[in-house]
Amino acid sequence: MSTPEARQSHGNEHEPQDPVDAIVHVIPIVLPLMGAVLIFLLAFIAVYLA
């Protein structure tokens, strides 16, 4: 049936990196920049239409 021995891994010693953990440290920089770009574009549209 089953063996009580632990399975042996032959290769991948590291766990795969989570994509969310890879970008979390960038969010405090990117979020305000994208907000500024959005405000600029909305102001540009408002001036263009006025």
C-alpha positions as CSV (number, residue, x, y, z in Angstrom):
1,M,0.0,0.0,0.0
2,S,1.7,3.2,1.1
3,T,5.2,3.6,2.4
4,P,5.8,5.6,5.6
5,E,9.0,7.0,4.1
6,A,9.1,10.7,3.0
7,R,9.2,11.3,-0.7
8,Q,12.5,12.4,-2.2
9,S,12.6,15.4,-4.5
10,H,15.2,15.4,-7.4
11,G,15.5,18.9,-8.7
12,N,13.4,21.9,-7.7
13,E,14.7,22.9,-4.4
14,H,12.9,26.3,-4.4
15,E,9.2,27.0,-4.5
16,P,7.7,28.8,-7.4
17,Q,7.5,32.6,-6.9
18,D,4.0,34.0,-6.5
19,P,3.2,36.6,-9.1
20,V,1.3,38.8,-6.6
21,D,4.3,38.8,-4.2
22,A,6.5,39.9,-7.1
23,I,4.6,43.1,-7.8
24,V,3.3,44.1,-4.3
25,H,6.4,46.2,-3.5
26,V,5.9,48.3,-6.7
27,I,2.2,49.2,-5.9
28,P,3.0,52.3,-3.7
29,I,4.9,53.8,-6.7
30,V,2.7,52.8,-9.6
31,L,-0.7,53.6,-8.1
32,P,-0.1,57.3,-7.5
33,L,1.5,57.6,-10.9
34,M,-1.4,56.0,-12.7
35,G,-3.8,58.3,-10.7
36,A,-1.9,61.4,-11.8
37,V,-2.0,60.2,-15.4
38,L,-5.7,59.6,-15.1
39,I,-6.3,63.1,-13.7
40,F,-4.2,64.6,-16.4
41,L,-6.1,62.8,-19.1
42,L,-9.5,63.8,-17.6
43,A,-8.4,67.4,-17.4
44,F,-7.2,67.4,-21.0
45,I,-10.5,66.0,-22.2
46,A,-12.4,68.6,-20.2
47,V,-10.3,71.5,-21.6
48,Y,-10.6,70.0,-25.1
49,L,-14.4,69.8,-25.0
50,A,-14.8,73.2,-23.4
